[in-house]
Amino acid sequence: MLVIVAPGQGSQTPGFLQPWLEEPAAADRLNWLSAVADIDLVGHGTTSDAETIQDTAVAQPLLVAAGLVSLLTLFPSPADAYRQIGVGAGHSVGEITAAAAAGVITAEQAMVLVRERGRAMAQAAAATPTGMSALLGGDPDEVLETLKRLDLTPANMNMTGQVVAAGTLENLERLKAEPPAKARVRPLKVAGAFHTEFMAPAVDVLEGYSRAISTHDARVRLASNADGAVVDDGREVLGRIVRQISRPVRWDLCMETFRELGVTGLLELPPAGTLTGIAKRALPGVELVALKTPDDLPAAKALIEKHAEPAKSLLSEGS
């Protein structure tokens, strides 16, 4: 069974979209998505510097557009994807990519939603000086107890031994000075404490927009960041995406779901590398491909052909 995953914020690097512009269909699609989002995605994906694309309002639309453009290159006809993918998922903002790929919302809806998500989260982050730090290693229970004592949130639980803490800058400094035993603390270059209560104002904004967005039930099973649950009801998928803005990302539970479903192959959309790196340690025996540039398309297509197994219960007759 094949799972396709979309990465979240922090995976982008300067110029990562440049190779994709050599694909005519991808270039046209990126120009269109730029027009929809009213953001120069071509410029940000090719010439903008690291600081510029770290801006939440820029990074999030850029990541979703990258995923959608690469999917069009892999599957010119969406029906081809529906027949081959067993499950899909996205990390944080990558859930919007996954929702569009599964037919819950259109690509155009996805770009407007992610544009407003990025803006609202950037505004929420500006209200209070907050941030995030990665904790690598340490006893899992001790790590969580330390975060609780320091009034920090385990905002991303990616796998055993890899947790991202979020909260005020003052408490993050305390974490750096008083780390759990055998754990390393690495501050992250992000604008604020994403996936915590500090993002509540952004949830309020997106909830208003979501009520006006029409949805369809997913054509591919989707594993939710909230708890790893498999979701296909379109309204529920969208509601979870909105609520997740202020709730921790449980990527560890998503991978547990992949194991339970019997996933044998994992393909990560660009800018790929982060999620395949986690899966390499957490999903031994699963074949992995990180789709970074068009040069990786042959390997990606071979992976799809080898591991394709659709979620037949979600396919309508004759589709």
RODO-2510 file (C-alpha; in nm, 4 decimals, decimal comma):
residues 319
     n   res          X          Y          Z
     1     m     0,0000     0,0000     0,0000
     2     l     0,1211     0,3482    -0,0930
     3     v     0,0997     0,6617     0,1226
     4     i     0,1748     1,0063    -0,0165
     5     v     0,2708     1,2690     0,2404
     6     a     0,3079     1,6467     0,2186
     7     p     0,5640     1,8261     0,4393
     8     g     0,5039     2,1261     0,6625
     9     q     0,6643     2,4602     0,7319
    10     g     1,0393     2,4574     0,7785
    11     s     1,1085     2,2139     0,4966
    12     q     1,1448     2,4887     0,2336
    13     t     1,4874     2,6069     0,1129
    14     p     1,5803     2,8918    -0,1234
    15     g     1,5370     2,8025    -0,4911
    16     f     1,3761     2,4642    -0,4316
    17     l     1,1125     2,5184    -0,7011
    18     q     1,3600     2,6201    -0,9738
    19     p     1,3977     2,2674    -1,1225
    20     w     1,0186     2,2275    -1,1424
    21     l     0,9820     2,5323    -1,3672
    22     e     1,1571     2,3358    -1,6398
    23     e     0,8409     2,1226    -1,6580
    24     p     0,6003     2,3225    -1,8825
    25     a     0,2811     2,1997    -1,7143
    26     a     0,4283     2,2680    -1,3709
    27     a     0,5334     2,6214    -1,4670
    28     d     0,1875     2,7033    -1,6014
    29     r     0,0209     2,5579    -1,2938
    30     l     0,2459     2,7515    -1,0561
    31     n     0,1680     3,0758    -1,2394
    32     w    -0,2030     3,0038    -1,2039
    33     l    -0,1764     2,9223    -0,8335
    34     s     0,0223     3,2441    -0,7873
    35     a    -0,2665     3,4374    -0,9419
    36     v    -0,5200     3,2605    -0,7200
    37     a    -0,3226     3,3245    -0,4014
    38     d    -0,2126     3,6736    -0,5078
    39     i     0,1431     3,5833    -0,4096
    40     d     0,4507     3,5614    -0,6348
    41     l     0,5099     3,1916    -0,5772
    42     v     0,7435     3,1693    -0,8761
    43     g     0,9717     3,4377    -0,7358
    44     h     0,9565     3,3037    -0,3808
    45     g     1,0270     2,9494    -0,4993
    46     t     1,3252     3,0471    -0,7114
    47     t     1,4998     3,3713    -0,6094
    48     s     1,3749     3,4734    -0,2634
    49     d     1,6242     3,4299     0,0195
    50     a     1,5882     3,2084     0,3267
    51     e     1,4604     3,4873     0,5501
    52     t     1,1864     3,5808     0,3042
    53     i     1,0523     3,2285     0,2668
    54     q     1,0595     3,1726     0,6425
    55     d     0,7815     3,4304     0,6694
    56     t     0,4722     3,2297     0,7631
    57     a     0,2534     3,4201     0,5180
    58     v     0,4922     3,3261     0,2350
    59     a     0,6032     2,9797     0,3417
    60     q     0,2613     2,8215     0,3776
    61     p     0,1199     2,9051     0,0308
    62     l     0,4576     2,8169    -0,1206
    63     l     0,4551     2,4702     0,0357
    64     v     0,0994     2,3880    -0,0672
    65     a     0,1623     2,5097    -0,4218
    66     a     0,4771     2,2977    -0,4452
    67     g     0,2856     1,9869    -0,3459
    68     l     0,0011     2,0519    -0,5882
    69     v     0,2354     2,1249    -0,8781
    70     s     0,4332     1,8054    -0,8237
    71     l     0,1130     1,6009    -0,7962
    72     l    -0,0010     1,7326    -1,1338
    73     t     0,3293     1,6177    -1,2804
    74     l     0,2902     1,2726    -1,1257
    75     f    -0,0810     1,2342    -1,2014
    76     p    -0,2043     1,4487    -1,4940
    77     s    -0,5466     1,2935    -1,4331
    78     p    -0,6625     1,2917    -1,0661
    79     a    -0,8550     0,9699    -1,1282
    80     d    -0,5210     0,7964    -1,1831
    81     a    -0,4136     0,8968    -0,8334
    82     y    -0,7379     0,7872    -0,6708
    83     r    -0,6912     0,4396    -0,8135
    84     q    -0,3387     0,3976    -0,6797
    85     i    -0,3020     0,5758    -0,3450
    86     g    -0,4050     0,3861    -0,0332
    87     v    -0,3819     0,6760     0,2115
    88     g    -0,2660     1,0370     0,2200
    89     a    -0,1505     1,2740     0,4924
    90     g     0,0174     1,6081     0,5442
    91     h     0,2233     1,7481     0,8284
    92     s     0,0652     2,0690     0,9635
    93     v    -0,0006     2,2936     0,6605
    94     g     0,0637     1,9870     0,4458
    95     e    -0,2850     1,8726     0,5478
    96     i    -0,4249     2,1344     0,3100
    97     t    -0,2193     1,9846     0,0275
    98     a    -0,3478     1,6383     0,1177
    99     a    -0,7094     1,7587     0,1330
   100     a    -0,6867     1,9103    -0,2143
   101     a    -0,5139     1,6002    -0,3496
   102     a    -0,7928     1,3816    -0,2111
   103     g    -1,0625     1,5970    -0,3717
   104     v    -1,2018     1,7413    -0,0474
   105     i    -1,1405     2,0961    -0,1732
   106     t    -1,0190     2,2304    -0,5064
   107     a    -0,6671     2,3532    -0,5665
   108     e    -0,8040     2,7066    -0,5886
   109     q    -0,9855     2,6725    -0,2558
   110     a    -0,6683     2,5305    -0,1037
   111     m    -0,4603     2,8295    -0,2138
   112     v    -0,7055     3,0854    -0,0762
   113     l    -0,7398     2,8905     0,2490
   114     v    -0,3647     2,8562     0,2989
   115     r    -0,3074     3,2220     0,2140
   116     e    -0,5506     3,3271     0,4852
   117     r    -0,4130     3,0633     0,7241
   118     g    -0,0611     3,1976     0,6818
   119     r    -0,1714     3,5581     0,7310
   120     a    -0,3822     3,4791     1,0372
   121     m    -0,1075     3,2719     1,1997
   122     a     0,1508     3,5431     1,1320
   123     q    -0,0777     3,7998     1,2972
   124     a    -0,1375     3,5726     1,5964
   125     a     0,2362     3,5140     1,6311
   126     a     0,3051     3,8879     1,6288
   127     a     0,0772     3,9440     1,9282
   128     t     0,3070     3,7672     2,1780
   129     p     0,6815     3,6851     2,1584
   130     t     0,6754     3,3076     2,1215
   131     g     0,8724     3,0394     1,9421
   132     m     0,9540     2,6715     1,9062
   133     s     1,2483     2,4431     1,9866
   134     a     1,3176     2,0851     1,8857
   135     l     1,4031     1,8323     2,1555
   136     l     1,6082     1,5401     2,0311
   137     g     1,6573     1,2344     2,2497
   138     g     1,5867     1,1929     2,6191
   139     d     1,3351     0,9771     2,7997
   140     p     0,9902     1,0458     2,6450
   141     d     0,8127     1,0694     2,9803
   142     e     1,0792     1,2967     3,1246
   143     v     1,0652     1,5198     2,8168
   144     l     0,6903     1,5663     2,8479
   145     e     0,7134     1,6236     3,2234
   146     t     0,9788     1,8920     3,1689
   147     l     0,7638     2,0693     2,9119
   148     k     0,4671     2,0636     3,1478
   149     r     0,6776     2,2052     3,4323
   150     l     0,8029     2,4871     3,2087
   151     d     0,4535     2,5642     3,0744
   152     l     0,5493     2,4617     2,7209
   153     t     0,3416     2,2649     2,4712
   154     p     0,4627     1,9553     2,2820
   155     a     0,3420     2,1156     1,9573
   156     n     0,4828     1,8518     1,7224
   157     m     0,5227     1,4919     1,8350
   158     n     0,6951     1,3489     1,5316
   159     m     0,8319     1,0239     1,6720
   160     t     0,9920     0,8839     1,9857
   161     g     1,2918     1,1022     2,0586
   162     q     1,1759     1,3926     1,8412
   163     v     0,9387     1,6470     1,9951
   164     v     0,8983     2,0165     1,9181
   165     a     0,8262     2,2396     2,2177
   166     a     0,6412     2,5683     2,1792
   167     g     0,5618     2,8601     2,4064
   168     t     0,6931     3,1936     2,5245
   169     l     1,0521     3,2852     2,4460
   170     e     1,1197     3,3154     2,8195
   171     n     1,0120     2,9564     2,8854
   172     l     1,2016     2,8295     2,5825
   173     e     1,5168     2,9905     2,7254
   174     r     1,4511     2,8051     3,0507
   175     l     1,4224     2,4816     2,8520
   176     k     1,7555     2,5499     2,6868
   177     a     1,9126     2,6106     3,0283
   178     e     1,7382     2,3139     3,1948
   179     p     1,6980     2,0429     2,9278
   180     p     1,5804     1,6905     3,0139
   181     a     1,8593     1,4413     3,0714
   182     k     2,0230     1,3171     2,7491
   183     a     1,8125     1,5530     2,5365
   184     r     1,9415     1,8206     2,2998
   185     v     1,7512     2,1453     2,2490
   186     r     1,7640     2,3163     1,9105
   187     p     1,5798     2,6502     1,8657
   188     l     1,3822     2,6675     1,5407
   189     k     1,3625     2,9673     1,3096
   190     v     0,9863     3,0162     1,3178
   191     a     0,7707     3,3200     1,3828
   192     g     0,5780     3,1878     1,6805
   193     a     0,4328     2,9031     1,8850
   194     f     0,2349     2,7247     1,6164
   195     h    -0,0117     2,4526     1,7157
   196     t    -0,0643     2,5996     2,0617
   197     e    -0,3257     2,8162     2,2342
   198     f    -0,1371     3,1223     2,1069
   199     m    -0,2857     3,0475     1,7631
   200     a    -0,6477     3,0656     1,8860
   201     p    -0,7138     3,3967     1,7042
   202     a    -0,6150     3,2318     1,3748
   203     v    -0,8578     2,9467     1,4409
   204     d    -1,1402     3,1982     1,4811
   205     v    -1,0532     3,3579     1,1457
   206     l    -1,0305     3,0278     0,9575
   207     e    -1,3504     2,8916     1,1107
   208     g    -1,5356     3,1833     0,9567
   209     y    -1,3892     3,1154     0,6141
   210     s    -1,4433     2,7407     0,6399
   211     r    -1,8177     2,7822     0,6770
   212     a    -1,8266     2,9286     0,3262
   213     i    -1,6141     2,6561     0,1656
   214     s    -1,7935     2,3745    -0,0137
   215     t    -1,6373     2,0313     0,0329
   216     h    -1,6568     1,6799    -0,1074
   217     d    -1,5862     1,3557     0,0734
   218     a    -1,2284     1,2388     0,0293
   219     r    -1,1554     1,0078    -0,2628
   220     v    -0,8504     0,8767    -0,0728
   221     r    -0,8285     0,7938     0,2972
   222     l    -0,6645     1,0716     0,4977
   223     a    -0,4778     1,0291     0,8271
   224     s    -0,5443     1,3258     1,0569
   225     n    -0,2751     1,5150     1,2494
   226     a    -0,5085     1,5378     1,5471
   227     d    -0,4975     1,1715     1,6434
   228     g    -0,3935     0,9662     1,3410
   229     a    -0,7573     0,8737     1,2725
   230     v    -0,8596     0,7898     0,9164
   231     v    -1,1097     1,0513     0,7966
   232     d    -1,2984     1,0777     0,4682
   233     d    -1,5973     1,3040     0,5476
   234     g    -1,5211     1,6327     0,3744
   235     r    -1,6608     1,8646     0,6418
   236     e    -1,4763     1,6744     0,9123
   237     v    -1,1488     1,6922     0,7176
   238     l    -1,1817     2,0696     0,6805
   239     g    -1,2874     2,1160     1,0423
   240     r    -0,9882     1,9226     1,1661
   241     i    -0,7528     2,1290     0,9476
   242     v    -0,8881     2,4489     1,1026
   243     r    -0,8837     2,3244     1,4628
   244     q    -0,5317     2,1845     1,4212
   245     i    -0,3904     2,5345     1,3981
   246     s    -0,4006     2,5577     1,7798
   247     r    -0,3554     2,1889     1,8623
   248     p    -0,0446     1,9671     1,8644
   249     v     0,0544     1,7764     1,5506
   250     r     0,0601     1,4039     1,6246
   251     w     0,2652     1,2825     1,3305
   252     d     0,3715     0,9875     1,5444
   253     l     0,0091     0,8693     1,5476
   254     c    -0,0207     0,9206     1,1723
   255     m     0,2744     0,6868     1,1215
   256     e     0,1157     0,4384     1,3591
   257     t    -0,1892     0,4480     1,1318
   258     f     0,0322     0,3837     0,8295
   259     r     0,1672     0,0729     1,0029
   260     e    -0,1813    -0,0497     1,0946
   261     l    -0,3050    -0,0041     0,7379
   262     g    -0,0112    -0,2019     0,6023
   263     v     0,1699     0,0768     0,4162
   264     t     0,4690    -0,0579     0,2230
   265     g     0,5739     0,2512     0,0261
   266     l     0,5925     0,6204     0,1216
   267     l     0,6350     0,9087    -0,1227
   268     e     0,7051     1,2589     0,0097
   269     l     0,6120     1,5595    -0,2019
   270     p     0,8503     1,8549    -0,2422
   271     p     1,0262     2,0120    -0,0697
   272     a     1,0888     1,6545     0,0373
   273     g     1,3287     1,5077     0,2905
   274     t     1,1949     1,5874     0,6365
   275     l     0,9163     1,3281     0,6528
   276     t     1,1133     1,0570     0,4734
   277     g     1,3917     1,1182     0,7239
   278     i     1,1496     1,0561     1,0109
   279     a     0,9978     0,7540     0,8372
   280     k     1,3403     0,6014     0,7783
   281     r     1,3753     0,5606     1,1539
   282     a     1,0120     0,5097     1,2517
   283     l     0,8869     0,2846     0,9676
   284     p     1,1588     0,0241     0,9072
   285     g     1,0940    -0,1898     0,6013
   286     v     0,8808     0,0743     0,4253
   287     e     1,0278     0,1796     0,0895
   288     l     1,0784     0,5576     0,0751
   289     v     1,1152     0,8149    -0,2017
   290     a     1,1691     1,1867    -0,1433
   291     l     1,0462     1,3736    -0,4528
   292     k     1,2783     1,6742    -0,4451
   293     t     1,3202     1,7569    -0,8137
   294     p     1,1908     1,6240    -1,1477
   295     d     1,5010     1,4029    -1,1545
   296     d     1,3285     1,1969    -0,8849
   297     l     1,0149     1,1377    -1,0952
   298     p     1,1292     0,8002    -1,2365
   299     a     1,1904     0,6682    -0,8833
   300     a     0,8579     0,8107    -0,7665
   301     k     0,6661     0,6513    -1,0525
   302     a     0,8399     0,3187    -0,9916
   303     l     0,7415     0,3368    -0,6242
   304     i     0,3809     0,4096    -0,7178
   305     e     0,3663     0,1204    -0,9623
   306     k     0,5187    -0,1189    -0,7104
   307     h     0,3068    -0,0266    -0,4073
   308     a    -0,0211     0,0977    -0,5582
   309     e    -0,3234    -0,0293    -0,3679
   310     p    -0,6321     0,1941    -0,3714
   311     a    -0,8866     0,2429    -0,0983
   312     k    -1,1586     0,0655    -0,2961
   313     s    -1,4329     0,1501    -0,0500
   314     l    -1,3898     0,5191    -0,1366
   315     l    -1,4137     0,4688    -0,5122
   316     s    -1,7478     0,4964    -0,6820
   317     e    -1,8461     0,2424    -0,9425
   318     g    -1,6944     0,3183    -1,2790
   319     s    -1,4705     0,5961    -1,1506
***
